[in-house]
Amino acid sequence: RVREGELSRPKRLRAHSVFDPALGSDMLFWATRNQVLAALVLCSCASVADSFAHTPILPLTQQPAAPSTYAARLPLVAPAFRNGRLQRGPDALQMGVIAYQASRLPANPDKEKCACGSGLSYRRCCSEWHERGEAPIDPILLIKTRYSAFAYSLPEYIIATTSKNGPEYQTNAGSWETSLRDFSKAYAFKKLSGEVLGVSIEECKFWDGQRASVLFKARMIGDDSSLVEFWERAVLVRESPESGWMYFKGTLLEHTGPLQ
């Protein structure tokens, strides 16, 4: 309505001026503040959509890889086993950064129960850490993955997860590997029925953020088909809160049956 030569409008309406490229001059219009904000949002969305429309979509093979949580951390493996040095022959099984020699991994890792006794399939359990060649982020996981490494004859993983500062570490990696593999061959880690024996965690204590103690019981079957059980208290360490746990040393407390 026009009243005495002025534009009549509700009190909430305010005058706004924008530049119209088509007219080449400012354009005056009346609107509430919320209407102006809504219009600006729509313009911004339209601008973003236009930029996406003119951006080529790269095939998956050309897209940059997503950053990995473990990309910035060097795999915790023994120096003798870095960069695939254990790839010594056609029988080597390359899993991540470690090439396993003469392993006896499950034929069907998706269905066979993990040797650690968790009740999960090997694929959903210790396989992840064996493939990475890294020390686990939890002390209990370290004990379980090391036990299953003995069961599957993976001495390379045992060496990779042993602290170099501990008394258990040996500088002669070849001799150490041989003795660990001989130990694995001397025992069976499941019954003839296929039942997994596994390892039981009795106690886990943290002295601080970088030192822990785990009491566990491991079960195996000796050459004479007798059950072997032993209790060990293991001391575990890690260099920083971001690094994995490493085996420092162990104390044999008690055992039943023939133990090498």
Phi, psi and omega in degrees: 000147177249121181233114179053044174078005180242153178279120180273135182211158174300155185295333183282345180280141177231156181277135178228147181236128177230157179271126179259111181300328181293321181271339182074020181207171177290146179239129182264130176216162182249132180197160175282165180296321179297324178294322179294316180297320178297320179295320179295321178297317179298320179295320180295316179298320179296323179294318179295316179299322179294322180293323177292323182297331182259011178258122181292143179267120182282144173297161181301327182289341182255352182284145179295143182291143178290143180297137181263146179298330185259004184295326184273357183247124180293133180305138183275079180235156180294146183307324182292348184243012178281155173057031174068028181294340181277006177283075188262349182193178183292342182274357182288136178254111182277118177233102182067238183266357182245135173258111184274132179259133173053041179281161176234057180291157181301140178293327179233083184296341180281341183243325182288138180292144179293144183293343183289343178093015181289338184093349178272163175290157181301322181299323183268004185236250188287343182305321182303315183282327176296322180291320181287331185070028184245156173285134182296163183271003182225135181302319180295321177298324179298314180298317181293317181290328177288321176299311180294332176294323174295318181296323183264009179056061178240067181298335179299324179288323177300315179294319183295334184252019176256129182295133179292340181272356183268163181289345181280343185284137180241138182283332178275090186295324181295313179294321179297315180299318180297316180294323178293321180291323177297321177298316180297323181289335184284347185229155170253148185243014171206158182286168178299332178288349182098355180292131181283136180278304172079182180236141180247132177270117182270326185198145176221121180235143177251122175281322173201193183289350184232015180210132182217161178231132181233125174260125182220160175240124180251144181236138179213174176237127182279184182298327181271019178065017178269148181284133177245127176232136175219147180252130182226143172253115184257140175256125183242148181222163171212150187284329182207165178299340182269344184271168180276169181275138180241150178281121181265305177198165179222148178239119178285120183265318184196153176206154175236141182088168182290122181234125181287000000 
